[in-house]
């Protein structure tokens, strides 16, 4: 029997910022990933999508509903070497309008070894 061992360099978690009724479900899934020991040191990029849609959640709302207020590490180049802090940040985006996610991917790329 063969087993495939995968190495995860980063997690990109996409949340529909317009579908507020599913935030609880999305938070439950994110919490499960964040508590997975095999991902304990893996950077997490949370993308809040659909900011182009009226009444979509703001970044502050998304942080609140996902339980991320005060847990993110900063959008700039934050040196987390020799710490036990996992890189974690929220970026708002619109996939359809091709905006926002590029900044998120640039951010997460600085933590991929």
Secondary structure, DSSP 8 states (H G I E B T S, - for coil): ---------EEEEEEETT-GGGHHHHHHHHHHHHT-GGGTTSEEEEEEE-TTSTT---HHHHHHHTT-TTT---SS----TTS----EEEEE-BTTTTBSHHHHHHHHHTT--
